[in-house]
């Protein structure tokens, strides 16, 4: 049997973590078994559909590197893969169910249904759903009223007794009393649009879907789908309802926990590899021997199997995701990291308000990646840590220059010593630069940290900054000396005033 899994989102909102996890697990399952991964767009909810969300779906999967074998934009033997282009198919299948006696026409108006609902609420009735008013109507009577032009929906006949049983690869055997299933759900609306249940089942059958991996929130819908398969005489796919994703507080992940849409994670400077790696571990284990937990997409596909899924809810730990992102940032070479971070830098105005980086600025920005790579967890953090390289920082107060237990006069002397070293330091690599500064500090009988502190503040405008020696190399001797001289002038003025 060919393994065929699918991701079938509804474009009624931005792609979020839950949807990405479903897409990823279906993708990994298909790849792990040498099967096909299908993308299908379930856009039958036209009141909430927006082309922006459809574009977001494609962009998100492309950014993550999740490619589909069949679906929109790539085609396939079961095309079209957008449900709004398949309405004729659903009408034919609704007609088949009517002919089989597995469904019936319902002529109840929205007003009648609203009245029933209101009466039940007033009476505090435990009854819910449709009252099956039209179920006893003869097929001939239903056909006559259809020919007369009356509007109707097509409803599925849920068995009145017994139970519906299905097997879930994660949860095991599940038995659902038919009396607990939503009474006779609508399959085809009066405007000819299919509901989720009919379109989903028909498409899964026609597209040869062998396994349905989806969120556990769909478990209550599964008995309806199984009954539909039985009504058509089709074999249902294997079901696997994935573990829930919870916040650290034990509640279902939502916006109150932080970013949930992939667009938000992108804006904050997450890398797709980090997000994929982290999401792949939400409810699934791979290789206990690999303590780092870092895998490529190909390695995840090699190791994925349904037996490694966990029944317990997965916890979305933002701190852990941040750690993954930092690890992937550090794995990037300077050129790649600079290319990824450059849009954030230009948006932040690092090279001037509204300015794009020129060739020299790009070169400096790329060289500066070595200074911050070990110190950031997000791409968006990079511009603020490097702002001093592309514009002279505001003058720091005299107190910022002064090392602990020293005074202003001593600090000026230390900065003059540092100035004398700048031309050499701007040419030396870190190891040689450190050796030179240590030698000078020992010769002068001062602490290494005390010697470097005033020079660091003069160059970067702050006491804590990216590596000083690398900063001097990027700025060059001339630019660095200009900053030191400006700081010396300010300190001398402060000394005169005091």
N, C-alpha and C positions, 0 to 999 in steps of 0.2 A: 504493500500500500504506500502510495506517495504521501508524504507528510505535507499538509497544506494548512498553514495558520494564517490568521489575518488580524489586522488592526482596522476597526471600523468606527471611527469617531464621527460625531455629529458636529459640524462647524458652527456651533452656537456660542463659542467663547474661545479665548486664547488657550493654547495647549498648556496644560499644567502637569505637575509632577506625577499625579496618578495616571494620567493618560500616557505619559512618556514611559512609565514603568510597564504598562500593559503593552505598548508598542514594542518596547525593548525585549520583554520576555517572549513575545510571539516571534520576534525576529531571531532571537538567540535559539529558541526551540527549533525553528525551521532550519537554521544554519547548522545546528548540532546534529540534525538527522538527515542532512543532505536534501532538504525539502524546499518548498517555495513559500515565500512570505508575500502576502497580498495586502494591498491597501485598498480599502473601500470607503467611500464617502457617503454617510447616511444623512442626507440633507432633506429628509421629508418634513422636518419641522420648519416650515417656511416662515413662520412668524418670528423666529429667533435667528434664522439663517442670515449670515452676512458674508459677502465675498472676502472681506478683510480677514475673517477667521479661517476661510479656506486657504488663503495665501499664507497665513500664519502657520497652518498645518504643514504645508509643503516646505516653508522656510525652516521651520523647527526641525523636521526630520532631516533635511539637508544639512543643517548646521551640526546636528548630532552625528551625522554619518550613517544614519539608518536608511538603507536603500531598499526599495521593494521590487520584487520580480514581476509582479503584475499590478496594474492599477492605473489611476489617472496619470497622465503625462508619459507613461511608458506603454500602455495598452496591454493586450493579452487575449487569450482565447475566449474569456468570459466577458469581454467588454460589452457595454460600457460599465465602468466601475463607480459611477455616480448615480445614486438611487433615483434622483429626479429625472434621469434619462431612461428609466426602466419601468415607468408607470404601467405601460401596456402589459408587461409581464405579470405584475401584481394583480391587475384586474382579471387576467385570465385564470390565475390561481385562485382568486376569490370565487370566481364563477365555478371552478372545479369543485371547491368545497361545498358550494350550494348544491351542486348536482349530486355530490356524494352524501348529502344529508348531514354533513359535519359542521355546517354553518347555516345561518338564516338571515333573512332581511329584517332589519329593525326600523320601523317607521316612527319611532318615538321622537317627538320634537325636543329641542333643547329646553323649551319651556316646561314640558312635562318632567323631564329629568331633573330640572332645578326645583320643581315643586316637590317631587319625591324626596329630594335631598333635604329641603327645608322642613318638610313634615317629620322626617326621621330625627332631625336635629331638635325640633321642638318637643318631640316625644322621648328624647334621649334614647333612641333605639340603638341597639348594637348592630343592626343590619347596615351593611355598606355595599356600594356598587349597584349595578343594574338589577332591577327586580324581575328580569326575564319576561317582561310583559308580552313580547312578540314571539317568544320561543314556540308557543303552541300553535301559531298561525300555520296553516297548511302551505306548502311550497307553491301550490297553484294560486292561492290567494295572494301570496307575496309577489309572484310573477305578474299577476293581473294589476296590482297596484303599481308595480314598477312600470308596466306598459302605459299606465294612466299618467305617468309623469311625476308620481310622488317621490319625494326625496327619501332616501333610506341609507342606512349603514349596513355593513355586513359584520355579523358577530359570530365568534367561534362558540360552538357548543361544548362547554366544559361538562364532563360527565357529572351527574348529580350525586353519584355514590362512589364508594371505593377511594382509592388513592393512586397517585402517580409516583412512580419510583424511577430514579435515575442514579447513575454512579458518577461520582466526582473523583478525579484522580488525586486530589488533595484531601478532600473532606470525607471521602468514602461514600457509602450508600446513603441516599437521602430519600425519605418517603414523605410526600406532601398530600395531606388529605384534600380530596377534590372540593370538599365543602369549604376549605380555607383559601382556595384559589379565587382570585378576582372573578366575579360572576360574568361569564360570557363576554370577554373583552372585545372591543371593536377591532376588526382587521382592516376594513376599508371604510374610509370616511365618506360622507355624503357628497363631498366634492371630488371623489375619485382618488384622493391621496391615501396611500397605505399607511397604517400605523407601524410603529417600530417592530412589533411582533411578526407581522406577515412579511414585511420586506426583509427583515433580518433572517428569518428561517428560509424563505425562498432563495435568497442570495447565497446563504451558506450552502444550501443543497446544490444549486446550479454551479457554484464556483468550486465544488468539490472540497469544501473545508473539512479537514479530518479532525482537527482539534480546535476547540474554542477556549482560549485562555483569556479570562476577563475578571474584573473586580468582583468581590464578594457581594457587592450591593445588587448584583444581577441574579443572585440565587433565587429570589422570589419569582423572577420571570421565567426561570428555567422550566418549571412544570408546564407552563403555558406553551413553551416552545416544544417540549417533548410531546405534548398532546397534539400540537400542530403536525409534528413529524409523523405521529401515528395516524393522524387523519388523512395525510397524503399517502401513507404507506411507504414512507421513506425511512432510512436508517439515520438516526441522529448522530452527530459527531461526538467525540469524547469531550467531556467538559472538565475544566480545571478552573475553579474560582480562586483567584490569587489572594494572599493574605492582605488584610487591611494595612494602611499606612497611617501611623499615629504620630502625634507630637510627643514631646517629652512628658507632657502632662497626662498622657494616656487617652487623650481625646483625638477624634479624627482630624487629620491634618487639614488646616484651613489657613486663611490669610492672617488670622490672629497670631499664628505661630511665626509668621514672616513671609518671605517671598514664596509663592507657589507656582506662578506662571513661569514658563521657561524664559519669556521675554524679560522678566524681572531679574532672573539669574544672569542673563546675558548683560543687562545694563550694569549690574553690580561687578562684572568682571570675572565671572566664572568661565572656565574653559570647558568645552564640550566633553573632552575626555574625562575630566574630573567628575562632571555631573553624571555621565554614563556609568563610570566605574562605581560611583556611590549608589546610584539608583539600582544597578544590577545586584547589589548586595542587600537590597531591601526585601527581605523575606526569602532569600536564597543563599546557600553556602556553596563554595566552589572547591577550594583546595586548602585543606587545613594546614598543609605544610608551608604555604606561602604566608608568612606572618604579616607582611606589608599590606596584603590585600589589594595590591595594585596589579591590574590586568589590562591588557589591550582588548579591544572589541573582538579581535580574532581569538584571543585566549579565552575570553568569556564564552564565545560560541562553542569552542572545543569542549568546555567543561560543563556547560549547562545541561541539566536534565530535570524532569519533573519530580523525581525522587528526592532531589536536594532542596525542594521548597519546604518552607516551614509553615505549620498551621498557625502559630502564634502571630499576632500583629507585628509588623515591622515598625521600628522607631526611627523617625526622621530626625537625626541629630545634626543641627546646623554647624556645630563646632567640628564634628567629624568631617562633614562636607568641606568646611573651610580648610581643614588639614589636607584633605585630598587635593584641593585646588592649589594649595601652596606647594605640594609635592610635584604636581604636574608643571607648575610654573618653573620650578627649579630644574626640571628635566629638559626644558627648552634651551636651545642654543640662543645666543644673543640676537642674532639676526631674526630668527623666528619670533622670539618674544617681543622684539621691538616692533615688528610688523603687527602683532596682535594688540600691543598697547598703544600704538600710534593714534588710532581713532579716539581713544580716551584722552590722550594728551592734547590733540587738536581741539576736541570739544571743550576741554578745560581751559583753553587759551594759553597753553604752555609756551607757545611761540609767538604770542601776541593775540589780542582779541580778534577772533574770526580768521586767523592766519593759518595756512598750511605750512608744514615744515619744508624748508628749502634743503638742498643737497647737503650743505654743511651741518645744518641742524639735525638732519636725519642721521648723519654719520656720528655726531656727538650723542644723539639719543640712543643709537645702537650700542655705542661704547659704554654708555651709562647703565646698560642692563646688568652688567657684571657687578655694579655697585648696589643694586637693589634686589637682585634675584633672590637672595637668601633672606630678605627682610619684608617681603610682602606676601599676602595671601590672595589678593585680588588684583586684577589688571587696573582697576580704577584707582588703586592706591599709588601707582607708579608716578603719575604726573606730580602729585603734591610732594613726593619725596625728592623730586629732581628739579623743582622750580628754580632753585638757586643757580643751577647751571646755565639757564637760558635768560636770566635777568638778574642783575645785581640785587641781592636781598636788601631790605630796608636796614639802615644802620642799627646795630644792636646797642643796647645800653652798656655803659662801662662795666657794670656789675656782671654782665654775661661773660666778659673776657677773663675775669679774675679767678684764678684757681683757688681752691680752698687753702686757707691759712696764709695766703699771700696778699699783697696790697697792690694798688694801682701802679706805683713806680716799678715794682718788680715785674708786673705784668707787661709794661711797656718794654722793658729790657728783654723779656722772653720773646715778645713778638718781633723785636728787632733781630734776635738770633734766628727766629723762624724765617724771617724775610731773607736773610742771607742764604738760607738753605733752599729757598723756593726754586731758583733756576735749575738746581741739580735734581730736586725731588720731582719736578715736572717732566724729567726725562727718564727717571729710573722706574723699574718695576717694583712691586710692593716689597719683596724681600730685601732688595738692595736699598730701597728708600728707608725701610725700618732700621737696617743696620747703620746707615748714615746718621739718622736721628739719634739712635741710641749712643753712638760714639760721641756726638756733640753734647748730648745731655750729660754723659759721664764726665766728659772733659770740663764742662761748666759746673759740675756738681749739683745739677738740678734733676728733679724727677722727670721721667719721660712724659708722663701724662700732663705735668705742668707746662712743659715746653710746647706740647701739641695743642693744648686747650685754646690759647689765644689765637693761634694760627687757624684752628678749625672754625672758630666763630668768625674770624675775618673773612674766610673763604666762603662759608656756608650760611652765615647769619644765625647759627644755632649751636648749642652745646652738644646736642645729639644729632648726628647726621650720618649719611652714607659714608663709606670709607674715604678718608681725607686724601690719601696718596692718589687714588684713582681719580678723585675730583680734580686734583692739581694737574694730572696728565691731560684730562679732557679740556680744562680751561686754558692750559698752556701757561708758560712762564709769564708772558706779558700780561694776560688777563688776571692771573693770580696776584702778581705784584701790584697791579692797580688797586685791587681790593685791599691788600695788606696796607698799602700806603694811605688809602682812605681811612681805614680803621686806626692807623697810627696817628693820623692827624686829629681824629675825633678824640682819641685817648689823651693826646697831649693837651688838647683844649680843655678836657675834663680835669686834667691835673692842674692846669693853670687856674681854673675857676675854683678848685678846691683849696 
